Amino acid sequence: MSFLQNVASDALAITPGPDALLKPVGAIRCGDVAGDMTIITPKGTVVTFQNVQVGETINCPATHVTASTATGLVGYIP
């Protein structure tokens, strides 16, 4: 097993909204301001993560980030 197996291949800045992300992400990091974040998973499940802290990474795949009071979001592309 390679030690690089769980390393992201790329990253993208996320602006919440109704449109799909440019690429699906495997995790999302909060960079600036803590808050709530609502995502849609690849299976279509809508999930709201409450009180996401600055520096916290949510390890859940997402195709959309529909709403967020957390800011500075960065998605990690698997």
OpenMM code with the backbone's topology and positions (N, CA, C; nanometers):
from openmm import Vec3, app, unit

residues = "MET SER PHE LEU GLN ASN VAL ALA SER ASP ALA LEU ALA ILE THR PRO GLY PRO ASP ALA LEU LEU LYS PRO VAL GLY ALA ILE ARG CYS GLY ASP VAL ALA GLY ASP MET THR ILE ILE THR PRO LYS GLY THR VAL VAL THR PHE GLN ASN VAL GLN VAL GLY GLU THR ILE ASN CYS PRO ALA THR HIS VAL THR ALA SER THR ALA THR GLY LEU VAL GLY TYR ILE PRO".split()
positions = [
    Vec3(0.0847, -0.1183, 0.0000),
    Vec3(0.0000, 0.0000, 0.0000),
    Vec3(0.0890, 0.1243, 0.0000),
    Vec3(0.0543, 0.2168, -0.0833),
    Vec3(0.1295, 0.3409, -0.0940),
    Vec3(0.0874, 0.4386, 0.0143),
    Vec3(0.1834, 0.5130, 0.0693),
    Vec3(0.1503, 0.6130, 0.1700),
    Vec3(0.0757, 0.7305, 0.1080),
    Vec3(0.0739, 0.7433, -0.0247),
    Vec3(0.0028, 0.8520, -0.0917),
    Vec3(-0.1414, 0.8161, -0.1241),
    Vec3(-0.1876, 0.7013, -0.0803),
    Vec3(-0.3200, 0.6539, -0.1145),
    Vec3(-0.4303, 0.7508, -0.0746),
    Vec3(-0.4204, 0.8163, 0.0391),
    Vec3(-0.5264, 0.9051, 0.0875),
    Vec3(-0.4959, 1.0526, 0.0670),
    Vec3(-0.4029, 1.0839, -0.0216),
    Vec3(-0.3678, 1.2229, -0.0490),
    Vec3(-0.4554, 1.2749, -0.1623),
    Vec3(-0.5041, 1.3974, -0.1492),
    Vec3(-0.5856, 1.4575, -0.2550),
    Vec3(-0.5024, 1.4773, -0.3812),
    Vec3(-0.5663, 1.4610, -0.4959),
    Vec3(-0.4977, 1.4834, -0.6230),
    Vec3(-0.5022, 1.6299, -0.6637),
    Vec3(-0.5992, 1.7040, -0.6059),
    Vec3(-0.6139, 1.8458, -0.6382),
    Vec3(-0.7066, 1.9089, -0.5341),
    Vec3(-0.7255, 2.0383, -0.5443),
    Vec3(-0.8136, 2.1104, -0.4512),
    Vec3(-0.8835, 2.2217, -0.5270),
    Vec3(-0.9954, 2.2675, -0.4705),
    Vec3(-1.0655, 2.3800, -0.5315),
    Vec3(-1.1337, 2.4633, -0.4246),
    Vec3(-1.1379, 2.5945, -0.4492),
    Vec3(-1.2109, 2.6848, -0.3597),
    Vec3(-1.3597, 2.6631, -0.3830),
    Vec3(-1.4380, 2.6655, -0.2752),
    Vec3(-1.5815, 2.6392, -0.2848),
    Vec3(-1.6601, 2.7640, -0.2485),
    Vec3(-1.7499, 2.8019, -0.3389),
    Vec3(-1.8473, 2.9072, -0.3127),
    Vec3(-1.9832, 2.8388, -0.3059),
    Vec3(-2.0485, 2.8395, -0.1904),
    Vec3(-2.1778, 2.7721, -0.1776),
    Vec3(-2.2825, 2.8297, -0.2725),
    Vec3(-2.3704, 2.7421, -0.3207),
    Vec3(-2.4787, 2.7828, -0.4093),
    Vec3(-2.5496, 2.6614, -0.4652),
    Vec3(-2.6469, 2.6816, -0.5521),
    Vec3(-2.7277, 2.5714, -0.6028),
    Vec3(-2.6581, 2.4842, -0.7070),
    Vec3(-2.5539, 2.5364, -0.7704),
    Vec3(-2.4871, 2.4618, -0.8770),
    Vec3(-2.3913, 2.3560, -0.8221),
    Vec3(-2.3715, 2.2521, -0.9016),
    Vec3(-2.2764, 2.1472, -0.8650),
    Vec3(-2.1351, 2.2045, -0.8607),
    Vec3(-2.0514, 2.1451, -0.7758),
    Vec3(-1.9103, 2.1828, -0.7726),
    Vec3(-1.8463, 2.1487, -0.9065),
    Vec3(-1.7370, 2.2157, -0.9405),
    Vec3(-1.6687, 2.1876, -1.0675),
    Vec3(-1.6286, 2.0408, -1.0774),
    Vec3(-1.5895, 1.9828, -0.9652),
    Vec3(-1.5578, 1.8405, -0.9547),
    Vec3(-1.6065, 1.7932, -0.8185),
    Vec3(-1.6522, 1.6684, -0.8082),
    Vec3(-1.6880, 1.6165, -0.6760),
    Vec3(-1.5649, 1.6164, -0.5848),
    Vec3(-1.5877, 1.6406, -0.4574),
    Vec3(-1.4775, 1.6424, -0.3609),
    Vec3(-1.4959, 1.5298, -0.2599),
    Vec3(-1.3846, 1.4898, -0.1993),
    Vec3(-1.3880, 1.3846, -0.0983),
    Vec3(-1.3907, 1.4387, 0.0431),
    Vec3(-1.3534, 1.5660, 0.0595),
    Vec3(-1.3503, 1.6293, 0.1912),
    Vec3(-1.3524, 1.7803, 0.1706),
    Vec3(-1.3951, 1.8512, 0.2761),
    Vec3(-1.4018, 1.9972, 0.2704),
    Vec3(-1.3421, 2.0539, 0.3982),
    Vec3(-1.2551, 2.1536, 0.3824),
    Vec3(-1.1911, 2.2192, 0.4968),
    Vec3(-1.2469, 2.3591, 0.5132),
    Vec3(-1.2732, 2.3978, 0.6373),
    Vec3(-1.3167, 2.5332, 0.6724),
    Vec3(-1.1927, 2.6154, 0.7049),
    Vec3(-1.1750, 2.7291, 0.6368),
    Vec3(-1.0514, 2.8037, 0.6543),
    Vec3(-1.0604, 2.9357, 0.7271),
    Vec3(-1.1767, 3.0051, 0.7226),
    Vec3(-1.1811, 3.1419, 0.7742),
    Vec3(-1.2728, 3.1622, 0.8941),
    Vec3(-1.4003, 3.1262, 0.8778),
    Vec3(-1.5015, 3.1522, 0.9802),
    Vec3(-1.5803, 3.0244, 1.0070),
    Vec3(-1.5988, 2.9906, 1.1347),
    Vec3(-1.6768, 2.8722, 1.1724),
    Vec3(-1.8243, 2.8943, 1.1410),
    Vec3(-1.8963, 2.7846, 1.1198),
    Vec3(-2.0398, 2.7945, 1.0945),
    Vec3(-2.0970, 2.6620, 1.0480),
    Vec3(-2.2196, 2.6662, 0.9985),
    Vec3(-2.2875, 2.5470, 0.9480),
    Vec3(-2.2630, 2.5334, 0.7981),
    Vec3(-2.2681, 2.4083, 0.7480),
    Vec3(-2.2447, 2.3826, 0.6074),
    Vec3(-2.3390, 2.2722, 0.5609),
    Vec3(-2.4126, 2.2980, 0.4535),
    Vec3(-2.5042, 2.1994, 0.3973),
    Vec3(-2.4481, 2.1501, 0.2647),
    Vec3(-2.4389, 2.0177, 0.2520),
    Vec3(-2.3841, 1.9565, 0.1312),
    Vec3(-2.4845, 1.8574, 0.0734),
    Vec3(-2.4590, 1.8182, -0.0511),
    Vec3(-2.5281, 1.7057, -0.1124),
    Vec3(-2.4214, 1.6033, -0.1478),
    Vec3(-2.4411, 1.4789, -0.1037),
    Vec3(-2.3456, 1.3717, -0.1304),
    Vec3(-2.3674, 1.3168, -0.2717),
    Vec3(-2.2717, 1.2366, -0.3229),
    Vec3(-2.2896, 1.1765, -0.4553),
    Vec3(-2.4159, 1.0896, -0.4667),
    Vec3(-2.4667, 1.0384, -0.3551),
    Vec3(-2.5893, 0.9577, -0.3581),
    Vec3(-2.7152, 1.0432, -0.3438),
    Vec3(-2.6988, 1.1764, -0.3348),
    Vec3(-2.8128, 1.2666, -0.3283),
    Vec3(-2.8625, 1.2987, -0.1888),
    Vec3(-2.7908, 1.2556, -0.0872),
    Vec3(-2.8291, 1.2827, 0.0507),
    Vec3(-2.7916, 1.4265, 0.0875),
    Vec3(-2.8855, 1.4979, 0.1471),
    Vec3(-2.8603, 1.6348, 0.1934),
    Vec3(-2.8242, 1.6270, 0.3412),
    Vec3(-2.7089, 1.6835, 0.3766),
    Vec3(-2.6596, 1.6780, 0.5141),
    Vec3(-2.6158, 1.8174, 0.5570),
    Vec3(-2.6535, 1.8575, 0.6782),
    Vec3(-2.6043, 1.9827, 0.7349),
    Vec3(-2.5095, 1.9500, 0.8492),
    Vec3(-2.3878, 1.9964, 0.8369),
    Vec3(-2.2887, 1.9830, 0.9443),
    Vec3(-2.2945, 2.1120, 1.0240),
    Vec3(-2.3266, 2.1006, 1.1516),
    Vec3(-2.3408, 2.2184, 1.2364),
    Vec3(-2.2101, 2.2501, 1.3089),
    Vec3(-2.1835, 2.3801, 1.3226),
    Vec3(-2.0704, 2.4291, 1.4001),
    Vec3(-1.9358, 2.3740, 1.3516),
    Vec3(-1.9131, 2.3798, 1.2206),
    Vec3(-1.7837, 2.3407, 1.1641),
    Vec3(-1.6819, 2.4466, 1.2063),
    Vec3(-1.5737, 2.4033, 1.2672),
    Vec3(-1.4745, 2.4952, 1.3228),
    Vec3(-1.3652, 2.5297, 1.2210),
    Vec3(-1.3037, 2.6456, 1.2364),
    Vec3(-1.1922, 2.6858, 1.1519),
    Vec3(-1.0817, 2.5809, 1.1649),
    Vec3(-1.0311, 2.5350, 1.0513),
    Vec3(-0.9267, 2.4330, 1.0490),
    Vec3(-0.9804, 2.2915, 1.0463),
    Vec3(-1.1110, 2.2759, 1.0650),
    Vec3(-1.1717, 2.1423, 1.0641),
    Vec3(-1.1936, 2.0950, 0.9205),
    Vec3(-1.1701, 1.9655, 0.8972),
    Vec3(-1.1961, 1.9044, 0.7684),
    Vec3(-1.3098, 1.8048, 0.7840),
    Vec3(-1.4118, 1.8202, 0.7015),
    Vec3(-1.5247, 1.7281, 0.6988),
    Vec3(-1.4932, 1.6221, 0.5929),
    Vec3(-1.4730, 1.4995, 0.6370),
    Vec3(-1.4371, 1.3903, 0.5466),
    Vec3(-1.5628, 1.3201, 0.4973),
    Vec3(-1.6341, 1.3878, 0.4086),
    Vec3(-1.7563, 1.3341, 0.3508),
    Vec3(-1.7596, 1.3804, 0.2050),
    Vec3(-1.7789, 1.2888, 0.1108),
    Vec3(-1.7818, 1.3311, -0.0292),
    Vec3(-1.9007, 1.4217, -0.0579),
    Vec3(-1.8819, 1.5150, -0.1503),
    Vec3(-1.9883, 1.6101, -0.1842),
    Vec3(-1.9830, 1.6462, -0.3322),
    Vec3(-2.1016, 1.6654, -0.3890),
    Vec3(-2.1135, 1.7162, -0.5256),
    Vec3(-2.1592, 1.8612, -0.5256),
    Vec3(-2.2221, 1.9037, -0.4145),
    Vec3(-2.2726, 2.0405, -0.3980),
    Vec3(-2.2462, 2.0874, -0.2552),
    Vec3(-2.2202, 2.2153, -0.2397),
    Vec3(-2.2285, 2.2813, -0.1092),
    Vec3(-2.3342, 2.3886, -0.1305),
    Vec3(-2.4551, 2.3607, -0.0812),
    Vec3(-2.5689, 2.4463, -0.1136),
    Vec3(-2.5795, 2.5703, -0.0261),
    Vec3(-2.5310, 2.5596, 0.0970),
    Vec3(-2.5382, 2.6733, 0.1891),
    Vec3(-2.4286, 2.6587, 0.2933),
    Vec3(-2.3790, 2.7715, 0.3401),
    Vec3(-2.2763, 2.7661, 0.4439),
    Vec3(-2.2606, 2.9018, 0.5093),
    Vec3(-2.2591, 2.9012, 0.6421),
    Vec3(-2.2197, 3.0213, 0.7149),
    Vec3(-2.0708, 3.0141, 0.7452),
    Vec3(-2.0124, 2.8947, 0.7316),
    Vec3(-1.8672, 2.8794, 0.7399),
    Vec3(-1.8077, 2.9347, 0.6114),
    Vec3(-1.6896, 2.9952, 0.6204),
    Vec3(-1.6278, 3.0527, 0.4997),
    Vec3(-1.4856, 3.0023, 0.4838),
    Vec3(-1.4294, 3.0333, 0.3652),
    Vec3(-1.2949, 2.9878, 0.3342),
    Vec3(-1.2928, 2.8387, 0.3064),
    Vec3(-1.3964, 2.7886, 0.2395),
    Vec3(-1.4083, 2.6450, 0.2156),
    Vec3(-1.3190, 2.6018, 0.0998),
    Vec3(-1.2479, 2.4913, 0.1230),
    Vec3(-1.1624, 2.4311, 0.0217),
    Vec3(-1.1995, 2.2841, 0.0116),
    Vec3(-1.2264, 2.2396, -0.1112),
    Vec3(-1.2588, 2.0995, -0.1337),
    Vec3(-1.1365, 2.0230, -0.1797),
    Vec3(-1.1201, 1.9026, -0.1269),
    Vec3(-1.0102, 1.8145, -0.1662),
    Vec3(-1.0626, 1.7133, -0.2666),
    Vec3(-1.0033, 1.7127, -0.3853),
    Vec3(-1.0445, 1.6216, -0.4918),
    Vec3(-0.9642, 1.4927, -0.4782),
    Vec3(-1.0343, 1.3787, -0.4672),
    Vec3(-0.9616, 1.2506, -0.4490),
    Vec3(-0.8821, 1.2120, -0.5728),
] * unit.nanometer
topology = app.Topology()
chain = topology.addChain("A")
for resn in residues:
    res = topology.addResidue(resn, chain)
    for name in ("N", "CA", "C"):
        topology.addAtom(name, app.Element.getBySymbol(name[0]), res)
